[in-house]
Amino acid sequence: MQNIYPNNFEAKIGFDRIREMLSNKCISTMGTEWVEAMQFQTSYEAIALQLGLTEEFCRIVREHDNFPAGHYYDLREALKKIRIEGRFLEPVELFDLKRSLEAVRAIVNFFAKQDEEVFPRLKEKTANVQLFPYIYDRIDTIINKFGKIRDNASPELAQIRRSIFNMQSSMSKRLHSILKQAQKDGWVDEDAAVSIRDGRAVIPVPAANKRKLKGIVYDESATGKTSYIEPTEIVELNNEIRELEYAERREVIKILTNFSNDIRPYLDELFYSYDFLGEIDFLRAKALLAIEFDAINPELHEESIIEWYHAIHPLLQQTLRRENRKIVPLDIKLSDEEHILLISGPNAGGKSVCLKTTGLLQYMLQCGLLIPISEGSKTGIFNQLFIDIGDEQSMDNDLSTYSSHLMNMKHFVRNSDEKTLVLIDEFGTGTEPMLGGSIAEAILDKLNQLRTFGVITTHYTNLKHFASSADGIVNGAMLYDSHLMNPLFKLEIGKPGSSFAFEIARKIGLPEDILEKATEKIGKDHIDFDRNLRQIDRDKRYWETKRMKIRKVEKILDNTAENYQSELEEIQKQRKEILKKAKEEADALLKNVNKRIENTIREIKQAQADKEKTREARESLDALKKEVGKKSMADDQQIAGKMDKLRQRESNRNKRRPEEFKKPIPQDKLEERIELRPGDKVRLKGQETIGDLIEVNEKNAVVAFGQLMTTIPRRNIERISNNEAKKLDKTRGARATRVTENFSERRLTFKPEIDIRGQRVDEAIAKITEFIDEAIMFEVGQLRILHGKGHGILKQTIRDYLRSEPMVRNYKDEHVDFGGAGITVVNLAL
């Protein structure tokens, strides 16, 4: 039995675009194949597993930046090729095999480090994946990190390449000797250099002198003014080198064939690894799409049910987002008691969007994709999804629009059951309204008897009346603002909607006499029914608005109370600080009093209790006592005055307070902002490096360390006093000065050009690596590497290295006037 009807179901609901978006997020052809094979499922276990896997991968994408997501190369065709004896993998295929198997190993190791309960389903996927350490080791003995065959891949290959190198060196020396002699004899231009034509080393000679230099003419320039001659002495050497190159190729093929023979028994396990890699790519793409759609894994049930809150059509959301418009989410509910939703309302009010949203999200869910609805939503599983939307008229089948609708209805009635979801747009239209409405009512009654689930849109009043009286069917309305004459795109379940035909016609400007005539023809009862629907809708929106205002006021009151509480706590805190300060002043005063008393006692003793002296001391103490009393009283009055001022200030602030409250800046953030200012001495946290703060914002700071100026995160520096800076400068001043002076001297003497002619490959690569590192450190964006033309081996090796260097943006030959192919110009990504 056909689960999905019609055959172009995916195109009608827009799932073909979802599939395309999913394919674009895959990074391998293996993942794309999984997307193409994705289909509608009816098994609860299979759907729950796919949703669970996707949900776990969403956590990985959100929480783990180090998940391996590169080198997902598809080597299945290459592996199929070597099933045949004698076939072998090419070096580039061997390189991709190594990197893709390393990706598989990295993925398995990632999940091996995770706890069992964190990603249980994904971790179970890795249980049967083999890692093939033997294959890694074998590949490493054959190719290097650039994917080239190693010289020591076999003893024979090493010997052949040594012979080639020695012979090329000998030939190069001899060729340059011949070139210098020809230049000395005036046969060749002074600036001429050895060139390579068809893999042979040749000398460019003016056409007039080509007979003077003995050898074979291999090529001529486009103008015919220059001939490229291989000297006779070099021909034999070139032939020997060519034979050695053939021997090298044979040895390489032998090495690759032996390797292919070694891994042939493991091909089935390797194919399983690539299936695993493709599935991981597929799950990653689904997770990325779910995050883009803000989708979730809803509460899944085996029975058929839809209880969605804030459901969103993902494609419509993206379209509106590009137009800076917001989408209106939908709440949709279908259950055994109310399994058919009949939606009515004005044209362009969102009825078809609601229907397509239901079909698309349910189809996405049963294909294993997360859907954009709110937490707390529930959804079930349907065995069949049927849709009737759009114009299906066909000249080939002699079907009109209405006939095509009836053909669909016939299929629905014959094949629907209690596990079927039908989606019908503009139910009953396409023919005479009275007849079409009656047929539509009969079909709706039949679908209701079959306990079929459905979302149906219509304008027919008889269907609205039937839905109001029939068990199992519920009316729904797309809301419309009758004052502004604009659709609200909100679905309200429980009552029918008005089509607002007369209002829309009046807004467009249709003559009033025509509208009056139409009112007479349709009958006052029908108009009153439609008017009553509008009044009910208007009253309900009025009370909804009132309720929202009450909620808003309550929220403002709650915020006000919360802010009052926080401000009261702040006042109490200030009060404690004032009392603490007063107590400290009193303690200081008391200490002064104690000293005065001790001095008085000492004076009495020294005067040997003279009555006059004693009396003077007592009068002094009495005066001090009165002074302390006045001071205490003045402090108490001062504290009370400060408290009154705080209360008055808070009262004035509350009077001026707006309805919306802004959260106060946290104290720690405020202190952090005040802490650093341009001109301060700062230090790297945990180090002794001192610099001057030039500029600072909330995230970063520009700091000058001597002659170096750099931008670093603000949290990595701290302010220090000038005394601390001087102490640190004394301990490390000499060393820092030497480092800065050395750096400055190297920067001034750095030349953006390096000459590696005549050097061995390994030595040249090492020097170029150091050369590029220094250029990056000194922020030199363009470099020149002088390697000469020669046989092109050194040039090709250098460019292979540059291709693998991430800081190299591009490279090219120098202009012909400045050296041409003998110099490589490198642009760095600074």
N, C-alpha and C positions, 0 to 999 in steps of 0.2 A: 504494500500500500504506500502511496506517495505521502511522505510526511510534510512536505512543503509544497504549497500551491499558490500561484502558478510557477512555471519554471524560472521566470525572471523575477522571483520574489526578492532576491538580494538587491537587484537594481531598483525595484519599486520602493524599498524602505531605506536605501542608501548604504547597505552593508558592503557593496562593492567598493565604495570609497574608504570604508573602514579597513577593508582587506588591503587596499592600496597603501594606506598610511602605515599599516603594520609591516608591509613588505619594505617600505622605505626605511624603517627603523632597524631592519636586519642588516648585519654586516657581512653576511656570507650567502652564497647561493643555497647552502644547506638549510639555513633558516627560512629563506624565501620559499623553498619547497614545502616546509612545514606549514607556512601560512597558506599556500595554495591548497594543501590537503586538508586544512581545517574545515570542519563541517558540523552541521546541526546534530546534536546528540540527545538521546532520551534516557540514558542510563544515569541514575542518581549518583552512583559511585564514581563514574567517569567524570561527570561534570564537577562534582565536589573536589575530586583530585586535581583537575585542571585549575579550578578557581583557587585552591589552596596553594598550588605551586606558584601561580602568578602572584598571589598575595605575599608569599615568602620572598619572591624575587623583588617585589616592591620595597620591602624592608632593606634588601641588599643595596638597591639603587640609592635609597635615601640615606643609609647609615654607613655604607662601606665604599670608600673611594678607590680601594685597592683591588676590587674584583677584576680578574683577568678578562679583558674585553678587546683583545687584539690577536692578530695572526690566526683568524678562523678560516684557514685556507681549505678548499675542497679538493682533496687528493683522490677522490673515489675513482675517477676515470683513469688516473695514472696507475692506481693499484689494480684496477681491472685489466689494464694493459699487460702487467707483468705476470698475470696468471699463466700466460703462454711462455713456455720455455724459450730462452734466448732473448726475450724482451727485457729492457732495463729502464730505470728511471734516469731522466736527464738531470744534470747538476742542479738546475733551477727547481725541478720537481723534488729533488732530494732535499734542497734547502727549505722548501715550503713544507715538506713532510716533517722535517725536524722542528720547525717553528710551530706548526699546528699541533704536533704531539706534545711539545712543551706547553702549549696553551691548555691542552687536556690535563696534563699533569698539574699545572698551576691551579686549575679549577678544582680538581680532586683534593689537592693539598689545602686549598682554601676551606672546603667544607670539612676536611679532616680536623682542622683546628677549631671548628665551632662545636659548641655543646649539642648534644643530641636533641634537646628540646627546643633549640633556637630555630633550626631549619630542618625539621624531621623529614619532610617529604623530599626536599632537594637532596639532602644527605643520603637518603635511601637510593636516589638515582645513581649515585656514584659507586654503589656497592659492587657492581659487576664490571666496572671499567678498569681495564688493565693499563699499566703505565709504561711497559716495554723499556726498562733501563738498558737492556742489551742493545736495542736499536739506537737509542741515543748515543751510546758509547761508540757504536760502529760508525754512525754518521759523523761523529766528531773526529774520528780518525781519517775520514775521507775529505771533508770540506772544512774550510775555516769559517770565521765569524762573518765573512762577507759573502759566503756561498760559493767560493771558488775551490776547485780541487787542490788539496794540499800537495806540496812538493814531495812530502814523505808518505803519501797515501800508499805507496809500495816502493820497495827498493829499486825496482826497474824504472819507475816513473822518476824517482829522484835522480838516478843516473842519466836518464834521457834529458831532463831539464838542466842538469849541470852541463851536459855536452852542448845543449842549445845555447846556454848562457855564455859559455866559453867561446863558442864559435861566433856568436853574435858580437862579443867583445872584440875578437880578433878581426872580424869583418869590418866592424865599425872603425877600428883604428886604421885599417888598410884603406877604407873608403875615404876617411878624412884626410889621409895622406895623399891619395889621388886627387881629392878636391883641392887641397892646398897647392899641389903641383900644377893643376890645371889653372888655378887662379894666378899662380906665378907666371905661367906661360901666356896668360891673357885670354885663355879659351872660355873661362867662366867668370861671371860677375863677382866682384869682391864680396858682396853681401849674400851670395848664394849659399844655400845650406842643403844638406842631404834630405831627400823626401822619400816617402813610401808610396809606391804605386803597385796595386794588386799584390800587396804583401811583399814586394821586392824593394830593396834599398836602391835608389837611383840618384843621379846628379842632374840638376837642371842646367842645361847648356843652351846658349843662344843657337837658333836654327842655323845660322851661318857657320857655326863651328862644330856642328854635330858630327862631321866626318873626321875631325881632328882627334876626337876622343874615341878610342876603340871600345866598342861594346854594342849592346843591343838596345835599340830604341823601343821603349815600352809604351810611351805615351807622349802626347803633345798638348800644349796649352790650347785654350779655346781660340786664341788669336793666331796660333801657329808660330809665334815668335820664339817659343821655348820648347825644347825637346828634353825628354827625361830618359837618360841613358844609364844603363847598368854596365859598368866597366867589365871588360872581359875577365879580368882577374877576380872579380866578385861573383861572376855567374856561377862558377863551380861551388863557391862557398854558400851562395844562396840555395843552390840545388841540394846541398847536403843539409842545410838547415831545414829546407822544406821536407826532406825525407825524415829528419828527426821529428818534425812536427806531426807527420803522419804516424810515426811510431808512438809519439806521445798520445795522439788520439786513440790509437788502438789499445794502448795500455789503460787509458781512462775508461774506455768501453769495457775492457776486461774487469776493471775494478768495480764499475757500476753493475755489470752483469752478475758478478759474484755476490755483491750485496743484495741484488734483487732475488737471487736464488736463496740467500740466507733468510730473507723475511717472507718468502712465499708461504711457508706453513702457518704464518700468523695473520694471513690476509683477512680471515673471517673476524678475528678479534679486532683488527684495525678498522674494518668497516663498522663494527659496533661502536668504536670510539668516535668515528665521524658522525654516526647517527646521534650519539650523545652530544657532540659538539653542536650539531644542527638544532637539537631540541633546546639546548641552553641558549643559543642565539634566539630561537623562537620565543622562549619564556622571557628573555630579557626585553625583546621588542614589545611583548604584551605588557610587561611591567612599565616600560617607558610610556606606552600609550595610556595606560591606566592613570599614571601620575599626571600626564598632560590633561586628561579628562577629569581629574580629581574623582576617580572612580573607586568603589569599595567592593568588598566581598559581602553581599547581604546574607541574611539568615535564610538558608536554603531548606526547603521542605520537599518531600517526595510527592505529596499531593499537589493538585493544581490550585494555585492561589496567587494573587497579586495584591500586595499591600505596600505601595511605594510612596515615600514622602520626599518631596522636592526632587522629583525625577526631571532630568534634563536631557534634551536631544543634543548629543555631543557635536554633531556637525553644524547644527543651527547656532550653537553657542560659539563656535569658532568664527562663523560668518559674522555674527553680531559683534563679537569682540574686535574684529578688524574695523568695524564701523563705530567703535566706541559706544556700543549700546549694550544693555544688560538683558539677559534672557529671564523670562518669568518661569520658575519651576512649577511642576504639576504634582498634585497629590491624586493618585489613582488607586482604587480599591475594588477588587473582584473576589468574591467568596462563593461558597456553595449556596448561600441564601440569596445573594445578589450577584449573579454570575454574568449578566449582560448589562453593559453601560450604554445607554442611548444618549448621545450628546447632541444638543441643538444650540443654536445661536446664530448671530449674524455672519454674513460672508466675510472672509478675511479676519475672522475672530480667533482663529487658532484651532478649529476643530480637526482639520487634517493633520496639523502638527501633533496634536494629542494622540491621534491614531497611529501616526508614523513613529512617534516616540515609544508607544507601547510595543509595536512590532519590532522595532530596531533593538531596544534594550533586552527584550525577551530572547530574541535571536542571538544577540551578542552573548548573553548569559549562557545559553545552551551550546554555544561554540567555545565556551571556556574563557570568556573575557569578563573582566570586572566591569561594572556598570555605574554610571554617575547618578547615584541616589544617596539619600541621607542615611546615617546610622539609625538602626531601629526598624528599617524596612524589611519586609519578608517577601519571598518569592518562591514559587513552586516550579514544577516541570510539566510541560505539555508535550504530548506525543505528536501533535500536528499543529501547524500554523498555516492558516488560509488567509488570503488577502484579496480584496476586490477594491481597487483604487485606480483612478485614471480612466482614460478612454481606450478600450481594447477593440474598437471596430476594425474589421479586416475586409478588404476587398477580395482577397484570395478566398476566404471562407464565406463570403457574402453575408457578413455579420454586421448589423448596425450596432450603435453604442448600447442601446437597451438590450439587444439580443445577446451581446457579449456579457452584459451584467447577468442576464437570466441563465446563461451557460455556467457562469461562476456559481450562481445560487443553486443550480441543480447539483453541482459537485459538492457544495457545502452541505446541502440537505442529505445527500446520499452517504457522505463519508464522515460527517461530524459525530462526535460522541462527547462524553463528559471530560475527556482529556484533550479536547481540541480548543484552540483559540482562533476565532474568526475576527477579521478586521474589515469592515465594510464602510466605504466612504460614499456619502450622498446616496443613502439607501432609498431605492424606489424611483430615482429620477431617470429621465431619458424617454419618458412616454407621457400619455395623458395623466394629469395629476390624480384624478379620482381613481382611475383604474390602477395606475402604478402604486398609489398609496394602499389600496386594498390588497394587491398582491404582496406588497412589502410587509403588510401587517400579518398576512397568513404565513409568510416565510419566517417572520420574527417569532410568531407563535410556535412554529415547528422547531426552530432552533432552541427555543425555551424549553419545549418538551424533551428535547434530546439532552438537556442539561449542559449544553455547549457554552463555553465562555466566549465573550465577545465584547468588542468596542465598536460601536456603530454611530455614524453621524447622519443627521437628517434635518430637513426643514419641515417635514410633514406633521401637521397638527394631530392627525388621527393616530400616528405612531406615538406621539407624546401622551395622548389620552390612554392608549393601550398600555404603555409602560407604567403609567400611574396606577393602573388597576390590576396588572398582572404580577403574580409572585415570581421572583427570580430576576425581574428586570427593574432597573433603577434609572431615572432620568438624571441627566447632567446638563449643565448650562455653561457656555463660555460667556463670561461677564462682559458688559458693555456699558460705557459711560454715556447715558442718554442726554446729559447736559452738554458735554464737550463733543459728543458724537464720535467717540474714539473707542476702539476695542481695548480691553484690559488684559486679554490673553490669560485669564485665570479660569480654571475649571472649578465649578462648584457642583458637588454631587448631592442629589436629593430633590431637585426641582428642574422642570424644563426651562429652556431659554427662549427668548423671543428673537425672531429674525430681524426685527426693527426695519422691516421693508419700507413702511410708510415714512419713518423718520429719515432713513437714508435717502429715499427718493426726494423728500422735502429739502434735505441738506444739499443735494445735488442741484436742486432748482427746478424740479418738475412742477408744471403749473398746478395751482391749488384746485382748479376745477376738475382736472383729471384725477387728482387724489380723492376728491369728494365723490366723483363718479365711481371710482374703484371701491370706495367704502360702501356705497349703495349696493354694488354688485356682489361683494363678498359677504355682506350681511353684518348687522350690528353685533350679533352674538360673538362672531369670530373676532371682530375688532376689540370687543370688551375683554375677551379671553386674553388676547395679546397684551392689551393695556394693563390688565390685572397682573400679568407676569412681570411687566416692567415696574409696576408700583411695588410689588413684593420685592423685586430686586433692588429698587431704589431704597426702600425702607431698610432692607437688610444691610445694605452698604452704609446707610446713615448710622445705624446702631453699631456696625463694625468699626466705623470711624470713631464714634464716641468711645467705644471700648479701648481702641488703640490710644486715644488721648489720655484716658484714665490710667492706662498702663504706663504711658510716658511720664505723666505727673508723678505716679508712684515711684518710678525709677529716679526722677529728679529728687524727690523727697528722701529716698534711700541714700542717694549720693550726698545730699546736703547733710543728713545725719552723720554719715561716715566722715565727711570733711570736718564737721563740728567736733566730732570725737577726736580726730587727729590733731586739730588745732588746740583743743583743750589739753591734750597730752603735751603739746609743745609749750603751752603757757605754764603748765605745771613744771615742766623741765626748766624753763627760764626762771621760775620762782625758786626752784632748788638751787640754781646757779647763783642767784642774787643772795639767798640766805647763806650759801657757802662762802661767798665773797665777804659778806658782812661778818661772818664768824671769824674769817681769817684776819680781817682788820681788827676785830675785838681782841683776838689772841695777841696780835702785835701790840695793841694798846696795853693789854694786861701785862705783857712782858716789860713794857716801859714803866708801868706802875710798880711792878716788883722791884725794878732797879731803883726807882725813887725811894721806895720803902727801905731797901737795903742801905742806900746812902744816908737816909735820915737816921736809921739805927746806928750807923757808924759815926755820924756826927754827934749823936747823944753820948755814945760811949767815949768819944774823944773829948767832949766837953765835961766828962765825968758827972753827968746827970745834973748839969747846971739848970736851974729852973727856967731861966730866961731862954736858954737854948732849946730846952725841951718844949717850952710853950711855942716858940717859933717853928720848931719841927712839926708840932701838932697842927698849927695853923696851915702850914704848907701841905700837910696830908689832907686836911679838910678841903683846901682849895682844889687839890688834885682829885678828890672824890667828887666834888661838884662838877669839875671839868669832864670826868669820865661819864657822869650821869648825863650831862648835856650832850656829850658825844653819842652816847647810846641812844638818847631820845632822838637826836638828829638823824642817826642811822636808821632808827625805826621809822621815822617820818619819811626818810628818803626811800626806804624799801616800799612803804605803803604807796608813796607817790608813783614809783615805778610800776607797781602792780596796777594802780588806777589807770596809768597811761596805757599799759598793755591791754587792759579790758576795753578802754575807749577805742584803741586802734582796731581791735578785733571787731568791735561793734560797728565801726565805720566801714570796715572791709566787708562785713556781711551785708550791709545795706547796699553797697555797690556791686555785690557779687552777681555775675550773670547766671542765666539758667544752666548753661553747660559748664561744668567744672573741669579745669585742666589739672592733671596730676602734677603735684609739686616735684621739682627735680630732686632726686635722692641726694642725701647729704654727701655720700661717698663720691657720687658723680660730680657734685659741685666742687668738692675739695680737689678732685682730680683735675677739673678744668682750671682751677685757680693755681694749681701747683706749678705748672710749667709756663714760662713766658720767654719770648725771644730775648736772647742775650744771657740767659742763665747758663751756668756751668752744669753739664750733665755727664753721666757715666753710664756705660752699658752695664746692665744688671749682671752681677756675678763676675765682672771683669774690672780691670783697672784702666780701661781705655777712656780718656777724658776728651770731651769736645765742647764746642760752643753751639748752643741752640739758635738756629737761624729762623726757623718757621715751624709752627705746630698747628695741627688741627685735631679733631676728635679721634682719628685713627692713626695718622702718620706724623712723623717729625723729620725736618731737614736739619742735619747736624754736620758741622764742619770739624773734622779731625785733622788739625794742621792744615795742609794744602788740599786734603781730600774732603769732598762734600758728598754726602749720601743721604738717601731717604730710608728710614727704618721705622718699624711699628712703634707707636708711642709707648705701648706697654713694656717694651724692652729697655727703656731708659729711665733714669731717676735723677732728680736734681741734687746737687751737692753744693756745699758752701765754698767760698773762695779759699778759705784756709785748708779745707780738705783737698781741694784741687792743687794747691801749692805743695802740700805734703806728698801727694801722689806723683806730681811732676818731678819732685826731687828724687824719688826712688826709681822712676822709670824714664826720666827726661832724656838721659843720654841715649838709651836704647831706642826710644821713640823717634828721636831726632835722626839717628842713623837710618832707621827704617824709612822715614819720610824722605830724607835726602836721597837714599838709594832708589826709592820708587820714582821720585821726580827726575833723577838723572837718567834712569832707564826709559822713562816716558819721553824725555827730550831726545834721546839718542835712538829711539825705536824707528826702524825703517819699514814701511809697508811692502817690502819686496824681499824675496829670498831666492837665492841661486842654489839649485841642487843638481846641476848638471854633472854627470860623471859619477854620481853617488849610487850606492847600492839601494835597492828598494826599501829594505827594512830601515836603513839609516835615514833615507829621505823621508819616509813616513813619520819617523820619530821627530825629526826636525820640524816637519810641517805641523805636527800636533802641538809642539811647544810654541811654534810661531803663531798658530791660531789662538792658543790660550792667552799669549801675551797681547795679541790684538784685541781680544775680547776684554781683557783687563784694562787696556788703555783706550778702549772705545773707538778703535779704528775700524771703520765699516767696510773698506775695500782693500784687498790685498792682491799682490801679483806674485805668481810662482813661476820662476824661470827654470824650465826643465829641458828645454831644447826639443828638437823634432825627433832626431834619432830614428829608432824603429817603432816608436809609439808605445813601447811596453811600459816605460816609466810613466808616461803621460796617462795611459789607461789605468794603471794601478793607483795613481794619485787621484784620478777622478772617481774611481770606485770608492776610495776612502772618503772623499768629499761628499759623495752621495749618501754615505752612512752617518755623516756628522750632522747632528740636529741643529747646530748653530749656523750652518751654511744655508743661506737662502737660495743662491744659484751660483753658477759658474759658467764661463764662456772663454773662447779664444780671444786673445788680444787683437786689436785692430791690425790689419796686415802691415800698416805703415810703422807699427811699433813692435813688431815681432811675430805677429800672426799666431800660428798653431804652436809655436815654440814656447808660448807664455800662456798660462791660465789665469784669468782674472776672477777672483772670488769675492762675492758680496755676502757679508755676514748679516744675520738677523738680529741686529742690535736695536 
